[in-house]
Amino acid sequence: MRKKLQIYNGIVAYKADKTPIKRAFYGKTKADARQKYATYLEERGQPDKPNDLYTVAGWASQWLLLYKRPYITDPAYSTTYELPVRRHILPALGSMLLVDVVPADILRFYQQASALSPSMCGKIRMAVNGIFRSAVSNGLCSTNPADGCKLESMAIAQIKEVYNDQQIEIASRWFLNRMPEVVLLLETGMRRGELLGLHTDDIDRRRKLYRVSRSIVWVNGQAEERAPKCRSFRVCPLSDRALQAVDALQRLYSGKYLVSGDTAIRPDTWSRHLKAEMAHMAEVYPSMPQLTAHELRHTYGTYLRRHGADIYSISKILGHRDINVTARIYVHNELSELRKAVRWCNRREPIREEFFYESAEIGKRP
């Protein structure tokens, strides 16, 4: 009976994302198969360079690992960079060599992607430009084929919900003793990470102020304090209701962080608690929208604008670097407010039909 050959799976190359590529080597014994692998390496060199580096897929993996992964939070990396690359860019362009991609290929891909949401289109455009610009700087291609190519979403932008004044009253009463930090969000418009990063000494009760000095992010399985988004360090006033929420939080927790005590809570975990409590409120008040933390922030900006605050003050309180962000995204023009804006039109009398006909006769040429 013929003896079965032994097999040794040796690494012969790596993909750009560091995934090993293996090849089977056979011999009469395991040692013989391993020796054949060693001979292969002597002849062809160690597998130290990715064999797909010059494809869009290969370099995109390198770009994610080297240029993005070390510098941003886990959620931002996953949703802002990895998802658009893996789900949209690689299926369309991944198999192409970097040097073979021309602007027509980018435009063709962008036309297909234009059905996606404005947010996703922005992420795709940013990732495509980042991949090819870094490839140019590393000498992998000579020009960026995405230069001058526009990607505009044809989808209707989703309108984020906000509470009106009556709904703010309902939500504030509901959450004050259940999740007081929600009332604090409704009264300050802080970002979720800024809220979770508040220290107890960031509250100045005597002067009714709070300081935004940090934000909590989740990196590699643990909470990390970082500067607020856009480095928007700021000192803002606290309303009486906000101070009520602070008092309720201090009764619930004691420690470094106002919202969670001695240790910071994971932002995603806190959002799950918020979603569950929103669902409970909706059981009692079916007409109440179930908002996210960001929509609570939208609610505050809209509330300020609705009650006469100027756009510059709102931008300062919300911590925006660009006032256009405040005007375009965070301050909503509700239909009721638009009606108020044009209410002076209703003060004029309706046009009399006989006046219209008289004017028409006068305007006739002889």
C-alpha positions in Angstrom: 0.0 0.0 0.0 1.4 3.4 -1.0 2.2 5.7 1.9 0.2 8.9 2.1 2.2 12.1 1.4 2.6 14.5 4.3 1.5 18.1 3.8 2.9 21.4 5.2 1.0 24.7 4.6 3.6 27.4 4.4 3.1 31.2 4.1 4.2 32.4 0.6 2.8 35.9 0.6 0.6 38.4 2.4 -2.3 40.5 1.3 -2.2 44.2 1.9 -4.4 43.8 5.0 -1.8 41.4 6.5 -3.8 38.3 5.8 -1.4 35.4 5.0 -1.6 33.5 1.7 -0.6 29.9 2.2 0.5 27.1 -0.2 0.7 23.4 0.3 4.0 21.6 0.2 4.2 17.8 0.0 6.8 15.3 1.2 7.2 11.7 2.3 7.5 13.1 5.9 6.5 16.3 7.6 10.1 17.3 7.8 10.5 16.7 4.0 7.5 18.9 3.2 8.8 21.6 5.5 12.2 21.4 3.8 10.5 22.0 0.4 8.9 25.1 1.9 12.3 26.3 3.1 13.8 25.7 -0.4 10.9 27.7 -1.9 11.7 30.7 0.3 15.4 30.5 -0.5 14.6 30.7 -4.2 11.9 33.4 -4.0 12.6 35.3 -0.9 10.7 35.9 2.3 7.0 36.8 2.0 7.4 40.2 3.5 5.6 42.4 0.9 1.9 42.3 0.1 1.3 40.8 -3.3 -1.9 42.8 -4.0 -0.5 46.2 -2.9 -0.9 47.7 -6.3 -4.7 47.0 -6.6 -7.3 49.4 -5.2 -8.4 46.7 -2.7 -4.8 46.1 -1.5 -4.0 49.8 -1.1 -7.4 50.6 0.5 -6.6 48.0 3.2 -3.2 49.6 3.8 -4.8 53.1 3.9 -7.3 52.0 6.5 -4.7 50.3 8.7 -1.9 53.0 8.4 -3.7 56.3 7.9 -7.0 55.8 9.8 -7.1 53.0 12.3 -4.6 54.3 14.7 -6.0 57.8 15.0 -9.8 57.6 15.4 -12.3 55.9 17.6 -13.7 52.4 17.0 -17.2 53.6 16.0 -15.9 56.4 13.7 -13.5 54.0 12.0 -16.2 51.4 11.4 -19.0 53.7 10.2 -17.1 56.5 8.5 -14.2 54.7 6.8 -14.4 50.9 6.9 -18.1 50.5 5.9 -18.0 52.7 2.8 -14.7 51.1 1.7 -15.8 47.5 2.2 -19.4 47.8 1.1 -19.2 50.3 -1.8 -15.7 51.1 -3.0 -14.2 47.7 -3.2 -17.0 45.9 -5.0 -16.8 48.6 -7.7 -13.1 49.3 -8.0 -11.3 46.8 -5.8 -9.9 44.4 -8.4 -8.4 47.2 -10.6 -4.8 48.2 -10.5 -4.2 51.7 -9.1 -2.4 52.8 -12.3 -5.3 51.6 -14.5 -8.0 53.7 -12.8 -9.0 56.7 -14.8 -11.5 59.5 -14.1 -14.2 57.8 -16.2 -14.1 54.8 -13.8 -14.6 57.1 -10.8 -17.5 58.9 -12.5 -19.1 55.6 -13.5 -18.9 54.5 -9.8 -20.1 57.8 -8.5 -23.2 57.7 -10.8 -24.1 54.3 -9.3 -23.5 55.6 -5.7 -25.6 58.7 -6.2 -28.7 56.8 -5.1 -27.2 56.5 -1.6 -27.8 59.0 1.2 -26.0 62.3 1.3 -24.1 61.2 4.4 -22.8 58.0 2.7 -22.0 59.8 -0.5 -19.8 62.2 1.5 -18.0 59.3 3.2 -17.4 57.6 -0.1 -16.0 60.7 -1.7 -13.7 61.3 1.3 -12.5 57.7 1.3 -11.8 57.6 -2.5 -9.8 60.8 -2.4 -7.9 59.6 0.7 -7.0 56.3 -0.9 -5.7 57.7 -4.2 -4.0 60.8 -2.7 -2.0 58.5 -0.3 -1.3 56.2 -3.2 0.2 59.1 -5.2 2.3 60.2 -2.2 3.7 56.6 -1.9 4.5 56.4 -5.6 1.9 53.8 -6.4 0.3 55.9 -9.1 1.1 59.2 -10.7 -2.2 61.1 -10.3 -5.5 61.0 -8.4 -8.2 60.0 -10.8 -10.9 61.3 -8.4 -9.7 64.9 -8.7 -12.5 67.0 -10.2 -15.1 64.1 -10.0 -18.3 65.1 -8.1 -20.5 62.8 -6.2 -23.9 64.3 -5.3 -26.6 62.3 -3.7 -29.9 62.1 -5.5 -31.7 60.7 -2.4 -33.9 62.9 -0.3 -32.1 63.9 2.9 -33.7 62.4 6.0 -35.2 65.0 8.3 -34.2 64.5 11.9 -37.0 64.8 14.4 -37.1 67.3 17.2 -39.4 67.9 20.1 -41.8 70.9 20.1 -42.3 72.9 23.3 -45.1 70.7 24.6 -43.1 67.5 23.9 -40.1 69.0 25.7 -42.2 69.4 28.8 -43.4 65.8 28.6 -39.9 64.4 28.1 -38.4 66.5 30.8 -41.0 65.3 33.4 -40.5 61.7 32.3 -36.7 61.6 32.4 -35.9 63.8 35.4 -36.1 60.9 37.8 -35.3 58.1 35.4 -32.4 59.4 33.3 -31.7 63.0 34.5 -28.9 63.4 32.0 -31.5 63.5 29.2 -33.0 66.6 30.8 -29.4 68.0 30.9 -29.1 67.3 27.2 -32.4 69.1 26.5 -31.1 72.1 28.5 -27.6 72.3 27.1 -27.4 70.6 23.6 -24.1 68.9 24.5 -22.8 66.1 22.3 -23.2 62.6 23.8 -19.5 62.1 24.5 -19.3 65.6 26.1 -22.2 64.7 28.4 -20.6 61.4 29.4 -17.2 63.2 30.0 -18.5 65.8 32.4 -16.7 65.8 35.7 -18.5 66.9 38.8 -16.2 69.9 39.1 -17.1 71.0 35.6 -20.3 72.4 37.2 -20.2 75.8 38.8 -23.5 76.1 40.7 -22.7 79.5 42.2 -22.4 81.1 38.7 -24.7 78.6 37.0 -22.1 77.5 34.5 -20.8 74.3 33.0 -17.5 73.7 31.2 -17.0 71.4 28.2 -13.4 70.2 28.6 -13.4 66.7 27.2 -15.3 63.9 25.4 -15.5 60.2 26.1 -14.7 57.9 23.2 -14.3 54.1 23.1 -11.0 52.9 21.8 -9.7 49.3 21.8 -12.3 48.2 24.4 -11.9 50.9 26.9 -13.0 54.5 27.6 -10.7 57.3 26.7 -10.9 61.0 27.4 -10.2 63.2 24.4 -10.7 66.9 23.5 -14.2 67.8 22.4 -15.0 67.6 18.7 -13.3 70.4 16.7 -11.6 71.3 20.0 -14.7 73.1 21.0 -13.8 73.9 24.6 -16.4 76.2 26.0 -18.1 77.6 29.1 -21.9 78.0 28.9 -24.8 79.0 31.2 -26.9 76.5 33.1 -30.7 76.9 33.3 -32.6 76.2 36.5 -33.9 73.0 35.0 -30.4 71.9 34.1 -29.4 72.4 37.7 -32.3 70.2 38.7 -30.9 67.5 36.5 -27.5 68.0 38.0 -28.9 67.6 41.5 -30.8 64.4 40.5 -27.5 63.0 38.9 -25.6 63.7 42.1 -28.2 61.8 44.1 -27.8 58.8 41.8 -24.0 58.8 41.4 -21.0 59.8 43.4 -17.5 59.9 41.9 -15.5 61.5 39.1 -18.1 61.5 36.4 -21.4 63.3 36.8 -23.3 60.8 34.7 -21.8 57.5 35.7 -19.8 57.8 38.9 -16.2 56.6 39.3 -15.8 55.1 35.8 -17.0 56.4 32.4 -19.8 54.6 30.7 -19.4 53.4 27.1 -21.3 55.8 24.8 -23.0 52.9 22.9 -24.1 51.3 26.2 -25.6 54.6 27.3 -27.4 55.0 24.0 -29.0 51.6 24.4 -30.3 52.7 27.8 -31.7 55.8 26.2 -33.4 53.8 23.5 -35.0 51.5 26.0 -36.3 54.4 28.1 -37.6 56.2 25.1 -39.6 53.1 24.2 -41.1 53.0 27.7 -42.1 56.6 27.4 -43.7 55.9 24.0 -45.9 53.3 25.7 -47.4 55.9 27.9 -47.3 58.8 25.3 -47.7 57.1 21.9 -47.4 60.4 20.0 -44.0 61.2 21.5 -41.1 60.7 19.0 -38.3 58.4 20.2 -35.2 60.6 19.8 -31.5 59.7 19.8 -28.9 61.7 21.7 -28.1 63.7 18.6 -31.7 64.5 18.0 -32.0 65.8 21.5 -29.1 68.1 20.6 -31.0 69.1 17.5 -34.0 69.8 19.7 -32.1 72.2 21.9 -30.7 74.2 18.9 -34.1 74.4 17.4 -35.7 75.5 20.7 -33.2 78.3 21.0 -33.9 79.5 17.5 -37.6 79.2 17.9 -37.5 81.5 21.0 -35.4 84.2 19.4 -31.7 83.3 20.0 -29.4 84.6 17.3 -27.5 82.1 15.2 -24.1 83.2 16.5 -25.0 82.5 20.1 -26.5 79.1 19.2 -23.3 78.2 17.3 -21.2 79.1 20.3 -23.3 77.1 22.8 -23.4 74.0 20.6 -19.7 74.2 20.0 -19.6 74.5 16.2 -16.5 75.5 14.4 -18.5 76.8 11.4 -21.6 78.8 11.8 -22.9 77.4 8.5 -23.2 74.0 10.2 -25.5 75.6 12.8 -27.7 77.1 10.1 -27.7 74.1 7.7 -28.0 71.1 10.0 -28.8 71.8 13.7 -31.4 74.5 13.6 -34.6 73.3 11.9 -37.2 75.4 10.3 -40.4 73.9 11.4 -43.6 74.4 9.4 -45.2 76.4 12.2 -42.2 78.7 12.4 -42.2 79.2 8.6 -45.9 80.2 8.9 -45.0 82.8 11.5 -42.2 84.1 9.4 -44.7 85.0 6.6 -47.6 86.0 8.8 -47.3 89.6 7.6 -48.5 88.4 4.2 -51.9 87.6 5.7 -52.4 91.2 6.9 -52.9 92.3 3.3 -56.4 92.2 1.8 -57.1 89.7 -0.9 -56.8 91.0 -4.5 -60.1 92.2 -5.8 -61.0 90.6 -9.1 -62.6 93.7 -10.6 -59.3 95.5 -10.0 -57.5 92.8 -11.9 -59.8 93.2 -14.9 -59.6 97.0 -14.8 -55.8 96.8 -14.9 -56.0 94.4 -17.8 -58.2 96.8 -19.8 -55.8 99.7 -19.1 -52.8 97.6 -20.2 -54.3 96.8 -23.6 -52.8 98.5 -26.6 -55.0 100.6 -28.8 
